[in-house]
Amino acid sequence: MKTAPSRRRLRLAALPVGIATALVLAGCTTTELNGFLPGFTDDGVQATNHTEMISGLWVNSWLVLLAVGIVTWALMLWSVIVYRRRKGQTGLPVQLRYNMPIEIFYTVVPLILVVGFFAFTARDQTILETQYDDPDVSITAFGKQWAWDFQYNGDREDNSDAVWTMGVQAEPASNGDVDQDALPTLYLPVDKTVKIELQSRDVIHSFWIVDFLYKKDMYIGRDNYMSFIPTREGTYAGKCAELCGEYHSAMLFNVKVVSEAEYEAYLSTLRSDGQTGDIDDAYDRLQNNTGFGTAVEGKG
């Protein structure tokens, strides 16, 4: 006779909890819903066509792990309290050799979690690593100690109609501030398919555009690629994410996502300045002099 009222009370108690949870989630900002990761505006516009997918994998993984943690901590606390030594007790408590339900539980559940994490990660990684065969924009990014070169590839087979820009490492002021206008800058047209070939001129580097939530290593002798669609105009910070030498921290760059007209105007400026042709591997093992404020000789 008491079972039904107890269940009814549980339902009544669960109702305000559910409503409160829904209200809390509804009041969350885009930043909070995406785990405080960069790459989103306040109204939810993502930086690339992949940003939301990466954020979703990260946030949902943490939610699952948080739930696992709460259950684990609760069971630990429960066992500490329920099976604590009572007053007057001596010796060891009763020892139980096996508990099949519990052993099945802590074997099957982690297996399900591992398989689930692998499946979702493999699914998203397959999408991220699928390269555009015929992108609107083809760019080669060169990492070097300790700056970046960017080549905007052309249509000709010998790439003689390509244009490029070569950068130097950041020069922080005495207070640590960096002149953003002096940093190497990569221009990208908004809402266009982009494929970036990643090459290193010397040691291992890692190409990281922070708001894009994805980075990729650069090696001598092996080219990597990134394909995406920038979906929001703006300026984004980039850096090397692989320790590559003494001035690794000065290996900074900016990314400007602009309209197609502004992008074409920028390429025309490089063409007018005579920065044309295929620089590809001509400057591999480019030797910037160590120290700040030293430009690349001849092509700075």
Secondary structure, DSSP 4 states (H G I P E B T S, - for coil): --HHHHHHHHHHHHHHHHHHHHHHHHT--HHHHTTT-SSB-TT--BSBTTHHHHHHHHHHHHHHHHHHHHHHHHHHHHHHHHTSPPTT--SPPPP----HHHHHHHHHHHHHHHHHHHHHHHHHHHHHTPPPSS-SEEEEEEEETTEEEEEE--SSTT-TT-EEEE-------TTS---GGGS-EEEEETTS-EEEEEEESSS-EEEEEGGGTEEEEEBTTB-EEEEE-B-S-EEEEEEE-S--STTGGG-EEEEEEE-HHHHHHHHHHHHHTT-BS--TTTTTT--PPSSTT-PPTTT-
